[in-house]
Amino acid sequence: MLLIPGLAFGAADNEAVDFSHMSIDELANIEISSVSKKKESLSDAAAAVFVITQEDIRRSGYTSVPEALRLAPNLQVARVDASQYAITARGFNGTAANKLLVLIDGRTVYTPLFSGVFWDVQDVLLQDVERIEVISGPGGALWGSNAVNGVINIITRSAHATQGALLNAGAGTEERGGAARYGGKLNDNTAFRVYAKGFERDGTERADGTNVHDRWHKQQAGFRVDSGIEGDKFTLQGDLYDGESDQLVGSDKTLSGVNLLSRWNHALGGDDSLQVQAYFDRIRRNYPGTFRERLDTYDLDIQHRFRWRQSHDIVWGGGYRVMEDQVENSAALAFLPTRRSLKLANLFVQDSIALSEQLKLTLGVKLEHNSYTGTETQPSARLAWKLDDKSLLWSSVARAVRTPSRIDGEFFVPGNAPFLLIGNDDFDSEELTAYEIGYRADPTAKLSFSVSTFYNVYDKLRSIELSPGGGLPFVFGNKMRGNTYGVEMWGTYRVNDWWRLSAGYNYFKKDLELASDSGDTTSLNGSETDPRYQFSLRSSMNLAHNVEFDVALRSIGGISAGDIPSYTALDARLGWAIARGVALSVSGYNLLDREHPEFAATSTAIPSELRRSVYMEMSWQF
């Protein structure tokens, strides 16, 4: 039997979307916005996009954003230790992966130190997530630099959909945590919510039993206000957090931050609309003995959508971002100059042209000016052929760039002369030309699937070269190039009203080479950080007496860098809705073996072993 609405753990009020009762057709028509910066159904999106729903997150038993991203079969997610993750799409993974753009409610979570994401500070109350849209493939024409191999867009619920109180507490063999949230109304048109959460996670060990000294804990609180009347919608939201992590030598690592975002949406009639968004993001990170960073980001974006001659659906806009970054150096490493004011200005336009009722061509381009290489151009073209109401054939070609970061041009090791490694003031943007073709269908009321293939051509990838004189120090260069190709597929089969199966498979191959005049002897081997294959299988059952049983199996190929062997892991969750608004669940992770590694921080580092663990969680909603 299906679970009764409202008894499920984390269920929201009548304004929330209840994914547990959706048919295959309804799931295929979930509205998304990341592919075209406008609302469209998942079945019409001309891209390799997977949507993680609130129901998927709740039933996984996962307790953090990085773990929840394991639910996307088009991502490579590997846990490195207690707090670090390596996450990417279509290759080039690492703790400093720099080819994936991540947004939380429209706020880009990005560090100019290495053009990537610090995953230890990316957190939301998972019960408030509406969906996570995961695009594998370039998104530079809309989202700009660093949306090279993919885009992750985490979208939380409106405050109108999170009314009432929620209390959550959990404890297990590796982690303890809790959260509280309250939502109410200021008037008929304005709703709010406030929340607080915290957790503590035990440290990891290496295979020989050595303690890695990476135990950590973090606290976070925030709010959101949503108001709307007569075609105008306004959102104001913010978060603040603070955390500490052990390290082997010296004082604990600390991190803290605060962000504030506002967004105004104005309906102009029909599909025409205007959106204005601004945010401020402050991050403080202190690694005693290594570096301390203070980063303030100010961002403004404006977007306008309108129709022209009926067949043209145009979205255009622009933005401006200022990042004030200051680093306190150490004897181990330095960023010089220590203080930088980085500016990013952009202008984009996209035109979706209805060539016929079944055929749509989407052309787009983004012009972006950055502080390192000046103006970059990122065009794309997508063709979607709606074969019938149940299937879509699509293809695309696009150019994307990964613009330089501070580590590329201003990095020095050690922190004082004589240096062993230095950045390159003339470091150029890494370039990608991507070709994709895909097919998505839901041929029956019980089955839906997606298949996509890609061929990516990269140029000017980062290499490590000898100085012009042929000796030390080493210097970053752009003398690596090559291609990657592969296939991504996933599908869902509803066996019956109470049992659903989901599966995914990825095959990935990378062929890189160095320019003939390169002196690099390490980057080719160091780039082998991606598994050749990934397979996942999930089973979700709604049993009698409001009991849920979920099992997730994943099999991941080995990784050459760091000598990480292939592994197979099994996670499971048993949940029981005891009464209306009261639920209990028990989750087990890595159940097939005592421990295994998933990723090494560097090719020479001894990786942490991730142990089998159990987590029990209780939730009250009223």
Stockholm file with secondary structure:
# STOCKHOLM 1.0

chainA/1-622         MLLIPGLAFGAADNEAVDFSHMSIDELANIEISSVSKKKESLSDAAAAVFVITQEDIRRSGYTSVPEALRLAPNLQVARVDASQYAITARGFNGTAANKLLVLIDGRTVYTPLFSGVFWDVQDVLLQDVERIEVISGPGGALWGSNAVNGVINIITRSAHATQGALLNAGAGTEERGGAARYGGKLNDNTAFRVYAKGFERDGTERADGTNVHDRWHKQQAGFRVDSGIEGDKFTLQGDLYDGESDQLVGSDKTLSGVNLLSRWNHALGGDDSLQVQAYFDRIRRNYPGTFRERLDTYDLDIQHRFRWRQSHDIVWGGGYRVMEDQVENSAALAFLPTRRSLKLANLFVQDSIALSEQLKLTLGVKLEHNSYTGTETQPSARLAWKLDDKSLLWSSVARAVRTPSRIDGEFFVPGNAPFLLIGNDDFDSEELTAYEIGYRADPTAKLSFSVSTFYNVYDKLRSIELSPGGGLPFVFGNKMRGNTYGVEMWGTYRVNDWWRLSAGYNYFKKDLELASDSGDTTSLNGSETDPRYQFSLRSSMNLAHNVEFDVALRSIGGISAGDIPSYTALDARLGWAIARGVALSVSGYNLLDREHPEFAATSTAIPSELRRSVYMEMSWQF
#=GR chainA/1-622 SS CCCCTTTSTTCCCTTSCCGGGCCHHHHHTCEECTTTSSCEEGGGCCSEEEEEEHHHHHHHTCCSHHHHGGGCTTSEEEECSSSCEEEESSSCCSTTCCSEEEEETTEECCBTTTTBCCGGGCCCCGGGEEEEEEEESCCHHHHCTTCSSEEEEEEECCGGGSCEEEEEEEEESSEEEEEEEEEEEEETTEEEEEEEEEEEECCCBCTTCCBCCCCEEEEEEEEEEEEEETTEEEEEEEEEEEEEECCSSSSCEEEEEEEEEEEEEEEEETTEEEEEEEEEEEEEEEETTTEEEEEEEEEEEEEEEEEETTTEEEEEEEEEEEEEEEEECCSSCEESSSEEEEEEEEEEEEEEEESSSSEEEEEEEEEEEETTTEEEEEEEEEEEEEEETTEEEEEEEEEEEECCCHHHHSEEESSSSSCSEECCTTCCCEEEEEEEEEEEECCSSSEEEEEEEEEEEEEEEEEEECCTTSSSSEEEEEEEEEEEEEEEEEEEEEEETTEEEEEEEEEEEEEEEECTTCCCSSHHHHTCCSCSEEEEEEEEEEEGGGEEEEEEEEEECCBTTTTBCCEEEEEEEEEEEEETTEEEEEEEESTTSSEECCCCSSTTSCCCBEECEEEEEEEEEC
#=GC SS_cons         CCCCTTTSTTCCCTTSCCGGGCCHHHHHTCEECTTTSSCEEGGGCCSEEEEEEHHHHHHHTCCSHHHHGGGCTTSEEEECSSSCEEEESSSCCSTTCCSEEEEETTEECCBTTTTBCCGGGCCCCGGGEEEEEEEESCCHHHHCTTCSSEEEEEEECCGGGSCEEEEEEEEESSEEEEEEEEEEEEETTEEEEEEEEEEEECCCBCTTCCBCCCCEEEEEEEEEEEEEETTEEEEEEEEEEEEEECCSSSSCEEEEEEEEEEEEEEEEETTEEEEEEEEEEEEEEEETTTEEEEEEEEEEEEEEEEEETTTEEEEEEEEEEEEEEEEECCSSCEESSSEEEEEEEEEEEEEEEESSSSEEEEEEEEEEEETTTEEEEEEEEEEEEEEETTEEEEEEEEEEEECCCHHHHSEEESSSSSCSEECCTTCCCEEEEEEEEEEEECCSSSEEEEEEEEEEEEEEEEEEECCTTSSSSEEEEEEEEEEEEEEEEEEEEEEETTEEEEEEEEEEEEEEEECTTCCCSSHHHHTCCSCSEEEEEEEEEEEGGGEEEEEEEEEECCBTTTTBCCEEEEEEEEEEEEETTEEEEEEEESTTSSEECCCCSSTTSCCCBEECEEEEEEEEEC
//
